[in-house]
Amino acid sequence: MLKKYYNICECSDFGLLILRVSIGLMMAFSHGLGKLQKALGDGPVAFADPIGIGQELSLYLAAGTEFFLALLLCIGLFTRLVSIPLAFTMLVAAFVVHVDDPFAKKEFALLYLMPFLLFIFAGGGKYSIDGLLKKKF
């Protein structure tokens, strides 16, 4: 009888929506926007080069990933695909950029990593553009 009134699938899709939008907005505007402004600025680039591709390219990739891909995550477009570079960026932040730092410095990157891993496996859910496209096609 309880199942009749409480659809578990609907709740999990709604939970994915809340998590996707909140994590996407926090990543885009708390982390990505600042990097994007730095990348588009006229000053010299002072950014970490954690994977040996140069400071400027590292900044552009991190800024683009953390801002633009986080916004795509927000609306649920290519959710699984955009979550891969977002997760990779957080892995690099936690285990390369902050390798010698105390756990408290790594914690933010690891906390962001977890939802990105979830979206790689679960997708964006029913209430996403991916979900609408899946339903339509």
RODO-2510 file (C-alpha; in nm, 4 decimals, decimal comma):
residues 137
     n   res          X          Y          Z
     1     m     0,0000     0,0000     0,0000
     2     l     0,2826     0,2410     0,0821
     3     k     0,4395     0,1787    -0,2596
     4     k     0,1206     0,3082    -0,4193
     5     y     0,1736     0,6528    -0,2663
     6     y     0,5507     0,6668    -0,2555
     7     n     0,7340     0,6137    -0,5815
     8     i     1,1011     0,5518    -0,5001
     9     c     1,2123     0,6150    -0,8569
    10     e     1,0504     0,9598    -0,8651
    11     c     1,2236     1,0541    -0,5397
    12     s     1,5662     0,9459    -0,6596
    13     d     1,5225     1,1415    -0,9846
    14     f     1,4231     1,4476    -0,7823
    15     g     1,7259     1,3932    -0,5557
    16     l     1,9548     1,3777    -0,8615
    17     l     1,8017     1,7044    -0,9833
    18     i     1,8666     1,8818    -0,6527
    19     l     2,2228     1,7507    -0,6293
    20     r     2,3012     1,8191    -0,9952
    21     v     2,1794     2,1794    -0,9870
    22     s     2,3331     2,2656    -0,6485
    23     i     2,6743     2,1077    -0,7161
    24     g     2,6818     2,2515    -1,0682
    25     l     2,6032     2,6057    -0,9531
    26     m     2,8469     2,5905    -0,6620
    27     m     3,1261     2,4639    -0,8868
    28     a     3,0541     2,7150    -1,1630
    29     f     3,0211     3,0259    -0,9509
    30     s     3,2370     2,9484    -0,6465
    31     h     3,5317     2,8021    -0,8362
    32     g     3,4988     2,8269    -1,2134
    33     l     3,3994     3,1911    -1,2488
    34     g     3,7032     3,3175    -1,0584
    35     k     3,9353     3,1054    -1,2711
    36     l     3,7559     3,2168    -1,5868
    37     q     3,7986     3,5832    -1,4920
    38     k     4,1647     3,5163    -1,4213
    39     a     4,2048     3,3401    -1,7576
    40     l     4,0398     3,6270    -1,9450
    41     g     4,2344     3,8957    -1,7572
    42     d     4,5318     4,0848    -1,8917
    43     g     4,7720     4,0094    -1,6084
    44     p     5,0362     3,7406    -1,5996
    45     v     4,9164     3,3859    -1,5423
    46     a     5,0125     3,2478    -1,2028
    47     f     4,8493     2,9072    -1,1857
    48     a     4,9636     2,5587    -1,0957
    49     d     5,0886     2,3286    -1,3720
    50     p     5,0010     1,9952    -1,2105
    51     i     5,0151     1,7735    -1,5190
    52     g     5,2977     1,9443    -1,7102
    53     i     5,1038     2,1205    -1,9871
    54     g     5,1906     2,4764    -1,8866
    55     q     5,0345     2,7231    -1,6448
    56     e     4,8252     2,9032    -1,9037
    57     l     4,6726     2,5898    -2,0586
    58     s     4,6153     2,4415    -1,7116
    59     l     4,4253     2,7558    -1,6125
    60     y     4,2139     2,7535    -1,9316
    61     l     4,1269     2,3862    -1,8914
    62     a     4,0407     2,4186    -1,5224
    63     a     3,8377     2,7362    -1,5814
    64     g     3,6479     2,5889    -1,8755
    65     t     3,5792     2,2648    -1,6950
    66     e     3,4760     2,4210    -1,3664
    67     f     3,2569     2,6874    -1,5262
    68     f     3,1138     2,5706    -1,8585
    69     l     3,0945     2,1980    -1,7899
    70     a     2,9478     2,2650    -1,4454
    71     l     2,6722     2,4677    -1,6129
    72     l     2,6050     2,1796    -1,8533
    73     l     2,5857     1,9530    -1,5496
    74     c     2,3347     2,1946    -1,3954
    75     i     2,0929     2,1636    -1,6848
    76     g     2,1609     1,7942    -1,7238
    77     l     2,3058     1,8014    -2,0756
    78     f     2,5641     1,5281    -2,1447
    79     t     2,5655     1,4637    -1,7693
    80     r     2,7788     1,1491    -1,7692
    81     l     3,0239     1,2897    -2,0222
    82     v     3,0795     1,6285    -1,8515
    83     s     3,1170     1,4590    -1,5133
    84     i     3,4341     1,2812    -1,6300
    85     p     3,6514     1,5951    -1,6731
    86     l     3,4954     1,7457    -1,3603
    87     a     3,5923     1,4354    -1,1607
    88     f     3,9399     1,4338    -1,3184
    89     t     3,9895     1,7998    -1,2228
    90     m     3,8976     1,7216    -0,8621
    91     l     4,1305     1,4194    -0,8561
    92     v     4,4179     1,6374    -0,9813
    93     a     4,3309     1,9077    -0,7270
    94     a     4,3221     1,6615    -0,4367
    95     f     4,6112     1,4316    -0,5214
    96     v     4,8485     1,6457    -0,7287
    97     v     4,7984     2,0158    -0,6483
    98     h     4,7339     1,9586    -0,2764
    99     v     4,9416     1,6425    -0,2358
   100     d     5,1605     1,7905     0,0398
   101     d     4,8807     1,9851     0,2073
   102     p     4,6879     1,8638     0,5132
   103     f     4,3658     1,6720     0,4571
   104     a     4,1576     1,9849     0,5246
   105     k     4,2910     2,1347     0,1978
   106     k     4,2134     1,8164     0,0024
   107     e     3,8687     1,7787     0,1531
   108     f     3,6860     2,0277    -0,0726
   109     a     3,8131     1,8619    -0,3886
   110     l     3,7210     1,5190    -0,2531
   111     l     3,3739     1,6387    -0,1520
   112     y     3,3140     1,7692    -0,5050
   113     l     3,4542     1,4484    -0,6522
   114     m     3,1870     1,2255    -0,4954
   115     p     2,8802     1,3718    -0,6733
   116     f     3,0711     1,3806    -1,0032
   117     l     3,1414     1,0086    -0,9644
   118     l     2,7743     0,9522    -0,8869
   119     f     2,6712     1,1315    -1,2071
   120     i     2,9186     0,9276    -1,4146
   121     f     2,7405     0,6104    -1,3025
   122     a     2,3814     0,7293    -1,2494
   123     g     2,3424     1,0000    -1,5123
   124     g     2,1339     1,3117    -1,4653
   125     g     1,8037     1,1421    -1,3945
   126     k     1,4592     1,1915    -1,5379
   127     y     1,4520     1,5668    -1,4699
   128     s     1,7401     1,6596    -1,6991
   129     i     1,7804     1,7432    -2,0658
   130     d     1,9373     1,3995    -2,1045
   131     g     1,6246     1,2482    -1,9511
   132     l     1,3979     1,4453    -2,1843
   133     l     1,6023     1,3421    -2,4888
   134     k     1,6006     0,9797    -2,3781
   135     k     1,2245     0,9917    -2,3387
   136     k     1,1754     1,1586    -2,6778
   137     f     1,4063     0,9278    -2,8733
***
